[in-house]
Amino acid sequence: MADTSVIEQGVNSLAADLSNGQWDAKYGEIRKLTEIDLGYRLVRATVD
């Protein structure tokens, strides 16, 4: 599990970027997309 202080710092940074419009300035184009591939992959393996 990640260190809670690291998570808190990330959440606070995101909240600030959302509040001041910085996130939207960098990533606002995402809102216009009809689909997006974020690269999430699930790999499952069995090792004998």
TAHU-V953135 format. One record per residue. N is the residue number from 1. RES is the residue in one letter. NEAR is the number of other C-alpha atoms within 10 Angstrom. Layout:
N_RES_NEAR / N_RES_NEAR
//
This chain:
1_M_3 / 2_A_6 / 3_D_7 / 4_T_9 / 5_S_9 / 6_V_10 / 7_I_11 / 8_E_11 / 9_Q_11 / 10_G_12 / 11_V_12 / 12_N_12 / 13_S_12 / 14_L_13 / 15_A_12 / 16_A_13 / 17_D_15 / 18_L_13 / 19_S_11 / 20_N_10 / 21_G_12 / 22_Q_13 / 23_W_14 / 24_D_14 / 25_A_11 / 26_K_10 / 27_Y_10 / 28_G_12 / 29_E_9 / 30_I_11 / 31_R_9 / 32_K_7 / 33_L_8 / 34_T_6 / 35_E_8 / 36_I_7 / 37_D_5 / 38_L_6 / 39_G_6 / 40_Y_5 / 41_R_6 / 42_L_5 / 43_V_4 / 44_R_5 / 45_A_5 / 46_T_4 / 47_V_3 / 48_D_3
//
